[in-house]
Amino acid sequence: MNIRYAENRDLAAVARLNSRLKAGGRDDEMPLDPALPGEAQYRPEGFPVYRRMIIAEDGQEVRAAMMLCHHNIFIHGVKRDFCWTKMPLSEGVIDLKYSPAIVQLIKRALDYQPFMMGVGAGTSISEGHRFFVKLRWRRQSVPFFFYPVKVSKVLRGLRYLKNSSRLRYGALLGAYSGLGAVVSGLLSLRRKIASGLSDFEDSVVEGFGEWANHIFYNSLSDYPVAMRSDATSLNIAYPPNDHRYIRLRVKRKGAKTDVGWIVVASKQMSDNHYFGDLKVGTLVDGFGRSEDVPALVAAGINHLVSIGVDIIVANFSHAAWVEACLRSGMFSGPSNFQLFVSPKGGPALEESCPLHQIHIARGHSDGMDNLI
């Protein structure tokens, strides 16, 4: 196998790999535009945040491929290079003779950059999860939170509740007995009281500017481990011309000083495997001082409620964000959002650097693929 970064001339071969996988009954396919959404317009030349496709080819066809998102991570204030992995795909899933291709690809990629992380990968029975486990990557579930805005509708429509008869009948009882409406009313009252007493205000912004740089570097000391989240990095990940993302800039009312930001998104689902036909809002990403995180979470929830979502979901790992989600009225649920760290990936998820010290959000790497 020849392992190398893909070039434009390789895209036809990658498309043929996608076709063979589809013919073999697989739904996954490798995007033919590997760049991050805002790279072309917002990435200065040489800036260390970018994404490329790495392929394994045998002189005839591409047999495996994976995205590598080059990024920076700050560990106790020290900046380090690392790569997010995204969508490792191999023809070996439909033809066993090509199974070694993805293993060789990962090995060569780790020779190039030993510090890699991945998020997602589903449950313990999913292929992605099993693949990283076989490679002996460290792993842990990133906590999941949900906020049922329209409780009765959520109880009727959430597919997860239909997985067992007890959950299904309990949900229907709650929906049609009036209990759902009561809970919705109590949550709404709680939001209104909290908003009335809040010392913070928020506004929708088109993109991230110098103010976001100040927030990142002034707040970084509160996070033992955090992804680079300055204005340029954020505009590459959540470009101003991508209106699927809503960026909220949060300030202190009296002083009008910036305290942080939060990105949210919403999607109307249609026969979704988890959410049925619900309109789902997501707290995508955010940053600010630990003491101000509750205001950021509240701003995100209030905005999503105002645009009519049925349920709000989030995944956060850092202790300040976990506490803020719970204080906001969100509920904790089972998580299938995994963080994987390569064996030589620094201290992340080792005893000296547990998950609650690492700031991971749903929007990091490829976490938003199914929610925008």
N, C-alpha and C positions, 0 to 999 in steps of 0.2 A: 504494500500500500504506500502511495505517495501522500503524505500529510502536509497540507499547506493551506494558506488563506485563499479563499475563492476570489476569482477575478470575474469581470463581466462576461468573458468568454465561457465561463463555467456554468452560467445560469441556465442555459438550455439543458445541460446534463443534470442539474439539480431539479429542474422541472420534470425530467424523465424519471428521476428517483421518486418524486412525489406521485407520478402516474403509476409507477410500479407498486408503490405502497398502497395506493387507493385500489388498484386492481386486486391486491392481496387482502382487501377488506379492512385496511387501516384508514382512520379519519385524519390523523396528524399529517401535516405537510410543512415543509420548510419555506418560510417567506423568501421571496426572490429579491426583496429589497432589504438587506441586512442592517442598514443604518438606523440609528435612533431617530425618533420622529423629528427632532429639531436640529439634527446635525448640519444639514445643508445650509440652513439659514442662520443658525445661532452659534455654531461652533467655530471659534477662532482657529486658525491654522496652528497645529501642534498642541491644542488643548487635550488633556489626558482622558477625557470622557468621550468614548465613541464605541461603536459596535461593529464587529466584522464576523463573517462566516468562515469557519475552518472546515475543510473537507478531507475525506479519505477517498482517493480514487486509484483504480488499478490499471490505468492506461486505456481502459475501455469506457467505464462509467463511474460516476460518483456512487460509492456504496454506503457512506455515512457522512453526516454533517452536523454541525452544532454552531450556535451563536456564542461569541465571546464578547461580553460588554466590558470594556476596559474602564476602570473607575478608580477613585481614590477612597480610602477609608482612614479615619483618624482613630488611633488607638492610644488612649491617654495623651491626646494632643499631638501625637506624632503621625504625620501623613505617610501612608503606605499605598503602593499600587496593588490592585487585585483585579480579578475578573469575575463577573457574574456569568454563570452558564445559563444557556437558554435552549430548550428544545433539542437535546441530543437525539438524533434520529438515525436509524440504521436499517439497511435492507435485511439485516440478519433476523428481524422479527418475522419476515415472511419466507426467508430462505436461509437455513442454518449455516450454509457454507460461507456466508458473509458476516457471521456473528463476530469474528475477530476484528472487523473493521472499526467498530465503535470503541473497542478496548484500546486498539492502537492509537486511535484519534485522541482519546482522553489522556493516554500516557504521554503522547507527544505534546499535547497542550499543557500538561502539568510540568513537563520539562521546561517549557517556555515560561510559564507563570505558575509556580507552586501554590500560590495563595488564590484559591477559587472558592466561590460560594454559589449556592443555588437556592431558590425558594420555590414553593409549590409542591410538585411531585405527588400530590394526592395522598391517598390512604396507604397503609402498609401493604396492600395487595396490588397496588398499581405498579406498572412496569418501571416508571421513573423512580419511584421509591425503592423498589427492589434493586435497581441498577446501582444507585448510589450506595445502598447498604452493602452490596457485594464489593464495592470499591473501598469499603471501610471509611467512608466519610462520616464525621461526627454529625449528629442530627438532633433536633428538638422541635417540638411543635410550637409555633408562634400563637399566643392566645388569641381566641376569636371572641368578638363581642357583637351583640345585635340589639337593636332598639325597635320594637314593634310600634310603629306610629299609629297604624290602623289595626288594632289588635284583633278584632273580629275577622277582618279580611285576611290577615296573616294566618289566623287559626284555620280558616277555610282553605287557603291557597298554598300554604307551605308544604312542599312535597315531602320534606323530611318527616313531618308528623304523620304521614300516611304509610310509614315503613312498618308499623305494627298496629294491630287492632286496638290496643290499649291507648296508644298515642292518638290514633285517628278518632276514636270515640270521645276521648277526653277533649280534643281540640274542637270537635263539633259541639259538644256540650257547652264549652266556654264561649263559642261563637254565637250560639243561638239562645243561650240562657240570659244574655244581657251582661254577663261578666266581662266580656271583651270590651264592650262600650264603656263600662265603669273604669276599667284599667286605662283605656285610652284617655278618658277624661282626667284621671288622676295624673297621668304622665304629662298631659297638656298643661294642667294647672301648675305642676311643679316647674315646667319650663318657663311659664309666664312669670311666676314668682321669682325664679332665679334671674331671668332677664331684667326684671324690674330692679333688682338689687345689685345688678352687675356694675362693675367699674370699667367695663370694656365695651368697645364698639368695633364693628367690622365693616369692611367694604369690599366689593368685588373689584379685582384689578385684572388688567389684560395680560400682564406678564410680571416678571421679577426684575427689580432694578437694584440700585446700590443699597437701598434700604434692606434688602434680603441678605446682602453681604454682612451688614452690621449685625443683623439678628443671628446669623450663623456663627460668626466669630465671637460675639458676646455671649452666646449660649453654649458654646462647645464644651466649656469646662464642666458642665452639668452631665455630660454624656461620656462615660469611659470609652465607648465605642460608637461611632456615628459615621454614616456615609457623607461624603462631600456634598453639601447642600448650599453652595453659594449661588448667586444669581445666574451665572453662565450654565452651571450644571443643571439647574432647575429648568431653565428655558430650553435646554436640549431635551430633557425628559418630558416636560409638559409645555410644549411650545405655545406661544401666545396665539397662534392661528389655529390651534386645536381647541375648539369650543366644547369638546366633550368634558374637558376639565374646567372646574370653576375654582379660581384662586381667591382666597379670602385673606386680606391683610387686616390684622387685629391690632388695635391701639388701646392705650389707656385713655379713658374719656377726658379727664381733666387736663392732663399734661399733653395729650395728643402724641405720646411717644409710642413707637412701635414695640410690641411685645412678642410678636410671632406671626405665623401664617399657617393656614391649613388648606389643602387641596381636596375638593370633593367631586364626586361624579354621580350620575344616575343613569339607569337603563331600564326601559320597559321590557320585561322578560316575556317570552312566548313559549309556553310548554317547556320551560327550563327544568332540568333534572333535579335541581334543589328548590327553586323558587316558583315553579309553575308559571303563572301569568302575573306575578306581582311586579310592581315598579320598585326597583331596588336602588337605594342610595348607598354610597360607599365613602367612608373617610379614607382618603387615598394616602395622604402623606402630610407631614407637618413638622414644624420646628419652633422652639422657643425655650426660654428658661423653665426649669422644672416647676417653679411655683405658678407659672402662667399657663401651663398646659391645660388645666381645667377650662380656662377661658377659650382656648383654641378648640377643644373638643365641643364645647357648648356652641360656639359659633358655627362649626360644621353641622351639628345636629339641627340647629335652628334654621339654617339656610335650606337644608334638604327637606325639612318639614314644610317650609314655605313654598317649595316647588312641587309638593304633592306626592312624595314617595310613600310607599306603604310600609317599608321596613328599611332600616339602616344597618349596615354591617361594617366591621372594621377588624383589622389584625394589627396589634401592636405588641412589642416585646419589652420595651423599657419600662421599668417600674413606675415612673411618673405618668406614662401614658396609660398603663394598665389601671392605675388608681383613678386617673381622671375619667376613664370610660365607665368604671363602676360608680363613681360619684355622680356622673351625669344621668344615671338611671339605666344605662345599658346593662344587659344581662350577658353573662359568660356562657359560652356553649362549647361543644366539642370542636376541635380544630383539625382540619386536614391540610393546613398551610404549614409546610415544614421548612426549616432552615437547615441546609446541609453545608458543611465546611470541609474542605479537603484536608487530608492528614497533615500537610505542612502549612496549613492556613493560619499560622500565628496562634495566639492564645484564644481565639474566639471559640466559645463553648467548652473550653477547658476549665478546670476547677478555679483557676485564677480569674476567669472572665466568663461568668455565667450569663445565661440568656437575658436576665433582667437588667443587666448593665449595657446591653446592646440595643441600639435604636433601629428596629426593623419595622417597616410599615408595609401595608398591602401594595403600595405602588412601587416598591423596590423591585428591580429586575423585571420579570415578566408577570408579576402578580395580578395585573389588571386585565389580562387578556379576555377573561369571560365576563367582566363587569363594566365594560364601556362599549 
